[in-house]
Amino acid sequence: MNLSEDKLLKLVYKNFGGTLSSLEDTADLPHAWQLVEMLAEKGWRIDIMLGQELINVDDLKFHKGPGTIFAQYGPRPNFSSTMEGICKTALIALQTTEELQTL
């Protein structure tokens, strides 16, 4: 979870294609939504909560038992942007199902 922005964006590119220029919501949020759609096609349910002081993204899939990613692997994080939440959650989802390609 503590990846530099550059490394995170490279991992997203390697695993999902497309090019994201940053983790700022105003720059590439339509491209991040494509990640959400790709996960949905793989059977994941993506939950995004956005509030004044909370940005939370989590996935749910019945893979090796029920539960959301963060319920299984740690507390729900408060991301600094929706983009960051989508990117990190998408990569963790792939890692969970052993589909993640590393750098």
VMD Tcl script that draws the C-alpha trace (Angstrom):
set ca {
  {0.00 0.00 0.00}
  {2.94 2.34 0.53}
  {4.05 2.54 -3.09}
  {5.34 5.73 -4.67}
  {2.93 7.30 -7.14}
  {5.24 6.43 -10.04}
  {5.53 2.76 -9.08}
  {1.78 2.51 -8.45}
  {0.97 3.97 -11.86}
  {3.45 1.60 -13.54}
  {1.85 -1.42 -11.82}
  {-1.61 -0.25 -12.91}
  {-0.37 0.12 -16.49}
  {1.25 -3.33 -16.48}
  {-1.85 -5.03 -15.09}
  {-4.67 -3.06 -16.70}
  {-3.18 -1.15 -19.63}
  {-4.01 2.47 -20.32}
  {-1.96 5.36 -19.10}
  {-2.77 7.32 -15.97}
  {-0.83 10.55 -15.55}
  {-1.38 11.01 -11.80}
  {-3.50 10.04 -8.83}
  {-5.42 13.32 -8.89}
  {-9.14 12.82 -9.40}
  {-9.48 15.67 -11.89}
  {-6.86 14.29 -14.26}
  {-7.77 10.67 -15.01}
  {-10.90 9.62 -13.15}
  {-12.59 8.35 -16.36}
  {-9.61 6.01 -16.87}
  {-9.83 4.82 -13.26}
  {-13.49 4.02 -13.85}
  {-12.34 1.62 -16.58}
  {-10.44 -0.26 -13.84}
  {-13.66 -0.47 -11.84}
  {-15.47 -1.89 -14.87}
  {-12.68 -4.44 -15.50}
  {-12.92 -5.64 -11.90}
  {-16.70 -5.91 -12.18}
  {-16.25 -8.09 -15.28}
  {-13.98 -10.36 -13.20}
  {-16.74 -10.80 -10.63}
  {-15.75 -8.14 -8.09}
  {-18.25 -5.76 -6.50}
  {-16.64 -2.38 -5.96}
  {-17.81 -0.11 -3.16}
  {-16.76 3.55 -3.28}
  {-17.60 5.91 -0.41}
  {-16.81 9.56 -0.81}
  {-17.42 12.11 1.92}
  {-16.00 15.39 3.12}
  {-13.41 13.65 5.26}
  {-13.43 10.10 3.89}
  {-12.45 8.45 0.62}
  {-12.89 4.70 0.84}
  {-12.74 2.05 -1.90}
  {-13.22 -1.65 -1.22}
  {-13.92 -4.82 -3.23}
  {-16.02 -7.85 -2.46}
  {-15.71 -11.26 -4.08}
  {-16.24 -14.77 -2.85}
  {-12.68 -15.93 -3.50}
  {-11.13 -18.18 -0.84}
  {-14.00 -17.24 1.46}
  {-16.39 -14.30 1.68}
  {-15.49 -10.80 2.71}
  {-14.19 -7.54 1.39}
  {-10.52 -7.00 0.67}
  {-9.93 -4.68 3.60}
  {-12.05 -6.70 6.03}
  {-9.80 -9.68 5.23}
  {-6.45 -7.95 5.00}
  {-6.61 -4.94 7.28}
  {-8.56 -1.84 8.24}
  {-10.29 0.25 5.63}
  {-7.93 3.00 4.57}
  {-8.86 6.61 3.99}
  {-7.25 7.33 0.62}
  {-6.03 10.78 -0.41}
  {-7.98 10.57 -3.70}
  {-10.58 8.36 -5.33}
  {-7.97 7.56 -8.00}
  {-5.54 6.28 -5.38}
  {-8.26 4.16 -3.79}
  {-9.36 2.63 -7.09}
  {-5.80 1.91 -8.24}
  {-4.62 0.35 -4.98}
  {-7.81 -1.64 -4.45}
  {-7.67 -2.94 -8.03}
  {-4.08 -4.13 -7.58}
  {-4.89 -5.80 -4.26}
  {-7.85 -7.54 -5.92}
  {-5.53 -8.99 -8.57}
  {-3.00 -10.01 -5.95}
  {-5.75 -11.74 -3.98}
  {-6.66 -13.88 -6.99}
  {-2.99 -14.41 -7.91}
  {-3.35 -12.50 -11.19}
  {-1.09 -9.55 -10.28}
  {1.94 -9.00 -12.52}
  {4.76 -7.30 -10.65}
  {7.31 -4.87 -12.08}
}
mol new
graphics top color blue
foreach p $ca { graphics top sphere $p radius 0.5 }
foreach p [lrange $ca 0 end-1] q [lrange $ca 1 end] { graphics top cylinder $p $q radius 0.2 }
display resetview
